[in-house]
Structures are given as structure tokens and as C-alpha cells.
Amino acid sequence: MTKCLVIGACGQLGIELTAGLRAKYGHTQVIASDIHPAKEGTQNGPFEVLDAMDFGAIKRVVEKHEVNVIYHLAAILSAKGEANPIMAWDLNMTSLLNVLNLAKDNNDIQIFWPSSIAVFGSLTPKDATPQNCVMNPNTVYGISKLAGERWCEYYNEKYGVDVRSVRYPGLIGYKTLPGGGTTDYAVDIFYKVLQGETYECFLEKDCYLPMMYMDDAVKATIDIMEADKTSIKIRSSYNLAAISFSPTELYNEIKKQLSEAEISYNPDFRQAIADSWPNSIADDEARKDWGWEHSFDLPKMVSEIIQGLSKQLGNNLSYNK
């Protein structure tokens, strides 16, 4: 029987993944955990306050709940990581090694760890970035993710740890506030325009980046963990793709559905980070090995977020039909 622990369950992805796992396996089968107290969305099942840097604490929670699947999401993201690179490195690396070492000592435990398009860099092919290519990340977040991929592959080869990973593109959802990433503009803009404010974008209007709606990200995460062990050919991290667009294209789609929306552009330090990342991703291996396919294109995603977030904010702005 699957018994899951989600580390970092109060984050943007964590809240939605926890909900998806509980819908699939049952509320009592999924233990949410975070260094912060439970948030709305994690309170309808077991919750543990847990420091991902504390190996002993993780082990105690795993043993207490008889956990056999760990989703390790705790991390400091790209933009926040640049403000405190040593802290970001310490958290991102130590917490990963904690769960890998726990699984090394108990091979019945399966690990999911997310990588990111931040592993790529200025020397990486920009369009349809392949699974295997030059990687020269220019942020501590990207450096930690690239190192993490190597650790995951190492622990699988040396110790037989069943660790699985995907390189997430920018993730877009509306149920929680964004967590300090370079692609957060694609979340921030909805909050601003639905409250009648002009959104000031921190990236250039024609900056293309790979993106994914949160429902697709949750689906991909569960799908790779449920795939037969023999079908997982890549133990570093799989490229994962859905849609690519620029801030202007996102704004134009929002404008079709919400005529009041306004935007301005004032690029900041995050533009240099975005410039080092791909425009689009080739994810043939994920589609071939474990059947990945996305469901949300840009219009469908925008419609879903506007309707859902409008209700969440109690907003009465009109929609174009």
C-alpha cells in the first residue's frame, strides 16, 4: 500500500501535489510536512512540522507513519537563492542527501525529487532543448539542481535507490502565492489584473520560457512515480515540457478573456536568469518511456486560472465571452 510523505507541502507545488495524492490514495495515506505549520490545503490529513535539514527528524516521521514514498520538494528557488546563495546551496543539497541516504538504508523507499530548467545555461541550445546537452547554470539554484541530478543518478547506480525526477519548466497555478522563482511573473500577473491593477512585468515582453499549468505538473509527478520501474531509463532527471510563451503572448490571451487587464514592462535582475534558460524543451524520452502528455494549452490554462482565481479572490470583474 502506498504511504506518501510530502516534504515542502506548504509550497506552491506542494499544496497541489498533496491534494492530488490524497485524492488518489486517500487522505490518511499522505503525510504533509513543512518547516511551517499547516496551511489551508494541507489540513485535511496528517501533517508534521519537519525540518528537511534534520536527517533524524525525517527518519522518525518516515518510521512513525511507515512511509514508502517520499516527495521531496523543499528548496530555495532561483530568485530568492541569488539573495542568499550559501543558504540556498546548503538547504537544496543537504535536504536531498538526507532523503537519498534514508532510501539507501531502506530500499523499500521510493524518492521523487524535482529538478528544473534552471540546470541549463547560456551554452545550452535555446530551442527544443534536448535531454542531453551542455549545461552551465548561472544561478545557485541551477547549480544545486545540476549537482542534485548527479547525486540522484549516483545513488541509483551505486546503491539501487529508486529515485525519479523531472526537470520542471515554469509552473503556473493560482491556489497559492508564488515562491520566488524567475517564472513567477506568469502567476503574479493574474493576481494583479484580477484586482484591477496594472501588472509591472519583471521580464522583457518577448522573453520566451517553457511553462506548465500546475494540474499537468501534478499529473506528471504522479505518473512518473507510478510507472513501472523498468520503464524509467533516466535516473538523473527527465526533460518535461508543455507550452512555451512570452509575457506578451500571455497578456494578449488574458486580454481576450479579461478586457480590463493592463501590463507594463520593467525588467530587473531576473531577466539575466531567464536569458540563460531555454525557449522550449524537447521531452521525447518522457513521452516514450512513461507515457507523459500534457493537457493544458495557453487558452485553456488562462481560462482556468481566471475563473478559479476570480472566485478565490471574490472578484466581480467581467469576462469577455
QUILIN-V135538 format. One record per residue. N is the residue number from 1. RES is the residue in three letters. PHI is phi in radians with two decimals (NA if undefined). PSI is psi in degrees with one decimal (* if undefined). NEAR is the number of other ideal C-beta (glycine too) atoms within 10 Angstrom. Layout:
n = <N,N>
res = <RES,RES>
phi = <PHI,PHI>
psi = <PSI,PSI>
near = <NEAR,NEAR>
//
This chain:
n = <1,2,3,4,5,6,7,8,9,10,11,12,13,14,15,16,17,18,19,20,21,22,23,24,25,26,27,28,29,30,31,32,33,34,35,36,37,38,39,40,41,42,43,44,45,46,47,48,49,50,51,52,53,54,55,56,57,58,59,60,61,62,63,64,65,66,67,68,69,70,71,72,73,74,75,76,77,78,79,80,81,82,83,84,85,86,87,88,89,90,91,92,93,94,95,96,97,98,99,100,101,102,103,104,105,106,107,108,109,110,111,112,113,114,115,116,117,118,119,120,121,122,123,124,125,126,127,128,129,130,131,132,133,134,135,136,137,138,139,140,141,142,143,144,145,146,147,148,149,150,151,152,153,154,155,156,157,158,159,160,161,162,163,164,165,166,167,168,169,170,171,172,173,174,175,176,177,178,179,180,181,182,183,184,185,186,187,188,189,190,191,192,193,194,195,196,197,198,199,200,201,202,203,204,205,206,207,208,209,210,211,212,213,214,215,216,217,218,219,220,221,222,223,224,225,226,227,228,229,230,231,232,233,234,235,236,237,238,239,240,241,242,243,244,245,246,247,248,249,250,251,252,253,254,255,256,257,258,259,260,261,262,263,264,265,266,267,268,269,270,271,272,273,274,275,276,277,278,279,280,281,282,283,284,285,286,287,288,289,290,291,292,293,294,295,296,297,298,299,300,301,302,303,304,305,306,307,308,309,310,311,312,313,314,315,316,317,318,319,320,321>
res = <MET,THR,LYS,CYS,LEU,VAL,ILE,GLY,ALA,CYS,GLY,GLN,LEU,GLY,ILE,GLU,LEU,THR,ALA,GLY,LEU,ARG,ALA,LYS,TYR,GLY,HIS,THR,GLN,VAL,ILE,ALA,SER,ASP,ILE,HIS,PRO,ALA,LYS,GLU,GLY,THR,GLN,ASN,GLY,PRO,PHE,GLU,VAL,LEU,ASP,ALA,MET,ASP,PHE,GLY,ALA,ILE,LYS,ARG,VAL,VAL,GLU,LYS,HIS,GLU,VAL,ASN,VAL,ILE,TYR,HIS,LEU,ALA,ALA,ILE,LEU,SER,ALA,LYS,GLY,GLU,ALA,ASN,PRO,ILE,MET,ALA,TRP,ASP,LEU,ASN,MET,THR,SER,LEU,LEU,ASN,VAL,LEU,ASN,LEU,ALA,LYS,ASP,ASN,ASN,ASP,ILE,GLN,ILE,PHE,TRP,PRO,SER,SER,ILE,ALA,VAL,PHE,GLY,SER,LEU,THR,PRO,LYS,ASP,ALA,THR,PRO,GLN,ASN,CYS,VAL,MET,ASN,PRO,ASN,THR,VAL,TYR,GLY,ILE,SER,LYS,LEU,ALA,GLY,GLU,ARG,TRP,CYS,GLU,TYR,TYR,ASN,GLU,LYS,TYR,GLY,VAL,ASP,VAL,ARG,SER,VAL,ARG,TYR,PRO,GLY,LEU,ILE,GLY,TYR,LYS,THR,LEU,PRO,GLY,GLY,GLY,THR,THR,ASP,TYR,ALA,VAL,ASP,ILE,PHE,TYR,LYS,VAL,LEU,GLN,GLY,GLU,THR,TYR,GLU,CYS,PHE,LEU,GLU,LYS,ASP,CYS,TYR,LEU,PRO,MET,MET,TYR,MET,ASP,ASP,ALA,VAL,LYS,ALA,THR,ILE,ASP,ILE,MET,GLU,ALA,ASP,LYS,THR,SER,ILE,LYS,ILE,ARG,SER,SER,TYR,ASN,LEU,ALA,ALA,ILE,SER,PHE,SER,PRO,THR,GLU,LEU,TYR,ASN,GLU,ILE,LYS,LYS,GLN,LEU,SER,GLU,ALA,GLU,ILE,SER,TYR,ASN,PRO,ASP,PHE,ARG,GLN,ALA,ILE,ALA,ASP,SER,TRP,PRO,ASN,SER,ILE,ALA,ASP,ASP,GLU,ALA,ARG,LYS,ASP,TRP,GLY,TRP,GLU,HIS,SER,PHE,ASP,LEU,PRO,LYS,MET,VAL,SER,GLU,ILE,ILE,GLN,GLY,LEU,SER,LYS,GLN,LEU,GLY,ASN,ASN,LEU,SER,TYR,ASN,LYS>
phi = <NA,-1.29,-2.26,-1.83,-2.10,-1.83,-1.66,1.57,-1.27,-1.62,-1.41,-1.02,-1.33,-1.02,-1.10,-1.32,-1.17,-1.01,-1.09,-1.13,-1.18,-1.19,-1.12,-1.52,-1.85,1.87,-1.10,-1.35,-1.57,-2.20,-1.66,-1.49,-2.59,-2.86,-1.26,-1.73,-1.06,-1.02,-1.84,-1.00,1.85,-2.06,-1.61,-1.69,-3.08,-1.04,-2.45,-2.21,-1.31,-2.54,-1.62,-1.15,-1.47,-1.82,-1.02,-1.07,-1.17,-1.07,-1.04,-1.10,-1.15,-1.06,-1.24,-1.04,-1.76,0.95,-1.29,-2.17,-2.40,-1.99,-1.78,-1.73,-1.87,-1.08,-2.94,-1.74,-1.44,-1.06,-1.17,-1.15,-1.12,-1.22,-1.33,-2.59,-1.11,-1.20,-1.08,-1.07,-1.08,-1.05,-1.15,-1.11,-1.44,-1.08,-1.14,-1.12,-1.09,-1.04,-1.28,-1.14,-1.19,-1.10,-1.24,-1.06,-1.44,-2.54,-1.26,-1.41,-1.61,-1.77,-2.09,-1.96,-2.38,-1.52,-1.70,-2.81,-1.12,-1.15,-1.23,-1.43,-2.71,-1.16,-1.62,-1.34,-0.95,-1.37,-1.92,0.84,-0.97,-1.36,-1.01,-2.00,-2.87,-1.13,-2.24,-2.38,-1.08,-2.00,-2.23,-1.14,-1.06,-1.12,-1.09,-1.17,-1.22,-1.14,-1.07,-1.08,-1.05,-1.18,-1.12,-1.06,-1.10,-1.07,-1.16,-1.20,-1.25,-1.48,-2.14,1.28,-1.16,-1.48,-1.87,-2.31,-2.69,-2.27,-1.57,-1.15,-1.36,-1.11,-1.77,-2.15,-2.60,-2.20,-1.41,-2.41,-1.24,-1.14,-1.98,1.76,-1.77,-1.27,-1.56,-1.14,-0.98,-1.29,-1.76,-0.95,-1.05,-1.17,-1.07,-1.19,-1.19,-1.29,-1.83,1.34,-1.79,-1.33,-1.53,-1.69,-1.45,-1.57,-2.08,-1.11,-1.13,-1.87,-1.46,-1.47,-2.50,-1.23,-2.38,-2.71,-1.27,-1.02,-1.04,-1.19,-1.11,-1.10,-1.05,-1.08,-1.12,-1.23,-1.06,-1.18,-1.31,-1.57,-1.15,-1.02,-0.95,-1.25,-1.50,-1.54,-1.54,-1.94,-1.92,-1.47,-2.98,-1.48,-0.99,-2.43,-2.41,-2.51,-2.33,-2.21,-2.75,-1.80,-0.97,-1.13,-1.13,-1.12,-1.05,-1.06,-1.23,-1.09,-1.07,-1.08,-1.80,-2.53,-1.13,-1.32,-1.11,-2.37,-2.45,-2.36,-2.21,-2.56,-1.02,-2.18,-1.06,-1.23,-1.11,-1.11,-1.15,-1.08,-1.10,-1.53,-1.72,-1.19,-1.42,-2.71,-2.15,-1.68,-2.14,-1.00,-1.12,-1.13,-1.21,-1.37,-1.33,-2.33,1.32,-1.11,-2.70,-1.61,-2.01,-1.88,-1.61,-1.11,-1.05,-1.14,-1.12,-1.07,-1.06,-1.10,-1.21,-1.04,-1.16,-1.20,-1.25,-1.06,-1.16,-1.11,-1.53,1.15,-1.60,-1.98,-1.08,-1.39,-1.94,-1.50,-1.83>
psi = <134.3,126.6,113.2,146.6,124.8,113.7,122.9,35.5,-13.3,1.6,179.1,-49.0,-38.6,-42.4,-43.7,-35.0,-42.2,-44.6,-42.5,-40.8,-39.8,-35.1,-31.6,-44.0,-13.2,145.2,-36.2,-12.7,-3.7,113.8,116.9,144.5,151.5,162.7,-18.7,158.0,162.9,140.2,166.0,132.2,-18.0,2.7,-2.7,34.6,-177.1,141.3,136.9,131.0,122.0,130.2,115.5,-13.6,-7.5,98.7,-45.2,-38.2,-41.8,-46.1,-41.9,-41.9,-42.4,-44.1,-39.9,-42.6,2.8,50.3,137.6,-0.5,124.0,125.3,106.0,100.4,-10.9,128.4,157.9,126.2,-176.2,-56.5,-45.2,-33.5,-33.0,-22.8,-25.9,75.8,-35.7,-41.9,-43.1,-45.0,-47.4,-47.8,-49.9,-38.7,-49.4,-42.2,-38.7,-47.5,-31.6,-49.1,-34.0,-42.0,-34.5,-43.8,-30.5,-36.8,-12.2,92.7,0.6,-9.6,128.0,141.4,133.9,131.6,128.3,130.3,-162.0,158.9,-9.3,-12.3,-19.9,172.5,-165.1,-23.1,-3.8,140.2,131.1,-33.7,136.1,52.2,123.7,167.7,-45.6,118.5,-179.9,135.4,116.8,70.9,147.0,16.9,155.3,-31.3,-49.2,-40.4,-43.0,-35.5,-39.3,-44.3,-40.1,-38.6,-41.5,-38.8,-42.1,-46.9,-40.3,-48.2,-31.4,-46.1,-41.0,-35.2,-1.6,18.8,128.2,79.5,137.3,148.7,152.4,149.8,97.5,139.7,-167.1,129.7,133.3,120.9,174.2,-3.5,-19.5,159.5,150.9,162.3,21.0,31.1,165.8,-24.9,7.6,-15.4,-33.8,-8.6,-47.2,-39.7,-36.9,-41.8,-42.7,-52.1,-30.7,-13.2,15.8,15.9,151.8,130.6,126.1,108.6,134.2,5.4,159.8,151.4,-27.4,24.9,107.2,136.1,148.6,136.2,165.4,136.7,145.4,-36.6,-39.0,-37.9,-42.8,-43.8,-45.4,-40.7,-45.2,-39.6,-45.8,-32.0,-25.3,-10.9,149.5,138.3,-35.3,-17.7,-10.6,97.5,-23.4,122.1,3.8,-75.4,139.6,135.5,142.0,131.2,158.7,-76.5,153.0,138.0,167.8,165.5,-38.3,-43.4,-39.3,-46.6,-44.0,-37.1,-39.5,-42.1,-34.3,-33.3,-14.6,92.8,-20.9,-11.2,136.6,148.8,149.4,168.1,129.2,77.4,142.1,-157.2,-21.1,-18.7,-39.7,-35.9,-48.1,-36.1,-23.9,-5.3,162.1,159.6,-34.7,160.0,138.6,121.9,40.1,-39.3,-41.6,-39.3,-35.9,-45.0,-43.0,19.6,26.2,137.3,141.6,162.8,-23.2,121.5,-177.0,-51.5,-40.7,-40.8,-47.0,-43.6,-43.7,-44.2,-44.1,-46.6,-45.5,-44.8,-33.0,-43.1,-40.9,-36.7,-5.9,38.3,144.2,16.7,147.9,154.2,146.8,131.7,*>
near = <7,15,17,24,24,30,27,26,31,24,24,25,23,24,23,22,26,31,20,18,26,21,12,14,16,13,14,11,18,29,26,31,30,25,15,13,10,18,17,10,17,24,10,14,19,19,19,18,12,23,17,23,14,15,16,9,16,25,16,13,20,20,11,11,18,10,22,16,21,26,27,25,24,24,28,22,22,27,21,16,26,20,12,13,15,9,13,22,17,14,20,23,15,13,24,24,15,23,27,23,16,20,24,17,10,14,11,10,20,19,23,22,24,22,22,30,27,28,26,27,19,13,10,18,14,14,11,15,22,14,16,9,15,10,17,14,24,18,25,22,28,24,22,26,28,20,16,27,21,11,17,23,17,15,22,20,10,9,14,11,25,18,29,21,26,25,25,23,26,25,25,29,25,24,15,18,13,21,19,18,24,26,27,22,23,24,22,15,22,24,17,16,23,21,12,11,13,10,21,15,23,20,24,16,15,10,22,20,23,25,24,26,25,24,17,23,27,21,18,23,24,19,15,21,19,11,16,8,8,7,11,18,10,20,18,20,26,24,28,28,25,25,21,20,23,16,23,16,15,23,21,15,19,23,16,14,16,19,11,14,23,13,20,9,17,10,16,12,11,20,16,14,23,19,15,20,30,24,16,19,24,17,25,14,17,25,16,11,17,21,11,23,12,18,11,22,13,18,11,12,25,25,16,17,25,22,13,14,19,17,10,12,14,6,14,6,15,8,13,9,4>
//
